[in-house]
Amino acid sequence: MAARRGVKAVKASGDPGQLRLARASVQTTKVALGERGPVWWDDGNPDFNSYQVGNTPYAEWYLSIRH
């Protein structure tokens, strides 16, 4: 990403104002790509990513495909 390369180049110069601008450019780019900012994929359902499958509503399905 060009914005990230810009941060690296500005770090070498040591100019804090330019570094702030370069980092703002990275932030703007990441928000535009959907990497930062409000989530766009939230459907309101609970997220079970941090659970073992046996402790979720998918436990029965998982056992059926595992054997």
N, C-alpha and C positions, 0 to 999 in steps of 0.2 A: 504494500500500500504506500503510495507516494507520500501521504501525510506522515506516516511513521518514519519514513526515510528522512523527511524534513526535520523531525524532532531530533534524530540522530545527528544530522548535519549542524543544526543550531546548537546542540549541546557542546560541540567542539568549539564554537565561537565564544560561549560563555555569556551571551547577551540575555538577561532574564526576560526582557520585554518580548524579544523574538521567540524565546522558548515558550512563553505563555501563549503567544499567537499560534505557534506550531501545535501545541497541545490542544488548543481550542479547535484547530482544524481536524485533528484526530477525533475529538469528541463529536464534532458535527458529522463527520464521515461515518462513524460507528452508529450514531443514532439513525442516520439515513439508511444504513444497511440493516437496521433492526437488532443490532447487537447490544445496544444500550437504549434506555428510555423505557416507556411503559410497554408491558407485554402486549402483544397483539394476538396471541394464540389462546388466551384464557377463555375457556368455555364455561367456567363456573363449576365444573366437576372437581372433586378432590384429586389431588396429585399423589400417586402411590409410588413415586420413584424412590423414595427413601425407605421403603418397606420390603421385607422379605415377601416373596410371592405368596407364601403360605398364610400370611397375615392380611391378605387383600381379598377383594371380591373375585379375583382371578384364580384363586387357589384350586378350585375344582377343575377349571379349564386346563391349568398347568399340569395337574396330575394326569389328566386324560391324554395329553399329548406326549407326556414323558415316558409312558410305558408302551 
